[in-house]
Amino acid sequence: MKYAPRLLKNAACILACLILALGLLSLPPSPAQAASSKIPRSLGPTTKVHLQMRTGERAGTIIISNSARTLDVVLDRDTVARYKVGIGREGFTWTGTAVIGHKAEWPSWRPPAEMRARQPGLPKVVVPGPHNPLGARALYLFQNGKDTLYRIHGTNDASSVGGGVTSGCFRLTNSDVLDLYAATGTGTKVIVRN
């Protein structure tokens, strides 16, 4: 009989597990489970299309048009892969030539001091994940070996792609940025036009 309390306790645990497994009783969601139900589950649509277009640029070059809100990757002399892209909002568009100086998967986001001054509620850093505005991948634009603080990146809000919504960065759906990231190396030339 000295094992009876332990057997009773084990039987109660087994019964509780069976009740939960059969769905006869459910536990309230944990805070993590409740929060995860609000996490975006889609990578967004793919907007990539192939177009016949002569650019005069070498294969691999990225050409961004702020006015058309497109990002083209030169595939060969006569063909580009075109993606829809979100651009800088009024007063925040950027033009110039840069190179991909760094690439990151599920990057952290560190809003620059100037941005935090304009928007005091911004944190100093946002960890990687579904609420990070850089999305699944980021390509960092450099000029003369220095980070411009502009990025080509994904988003967890696919509806914002195609708009003038950023502080100068170029935003693609996560589906598109995953595709672009895989096909683009550091050192790739990026031309940004009006």
Sequence and secondary structure as in RCSB ss.txt:
>XXXX:A:sequence
MKYAPRLLKNAACILACLILALGLLSLPPSPAQAASSKIPRSLGPTTKVHLQMRTGERAGTIIISNSARTLDVVL
DRDTVARYKVGIGREGFTWTGTAVIGHKAEWPSWRPPAEMRARQPGLPKVVVPGPHNPLGARALYLFQNGKDTLY
RIHGTNDASSVGGGVTSGCFRLTNSDVLDLYAATGTGTKVIVRN
>XXXX:A:secstr
 TTHHHHHHHHHHHHHHHHHHTTSS     HHHHHHTTS         EEEE   SS TT EEEETTTTEEEEEE
ETTEEEEEE BEE TT    EEEEEEEEEES  B   HHHHHHSTT  S B SSTT TTTTEEEEEEETTEEEEE
EEE  S GGGTTSEEESS EE  HHHHHHHHHH  TT EEEEE 
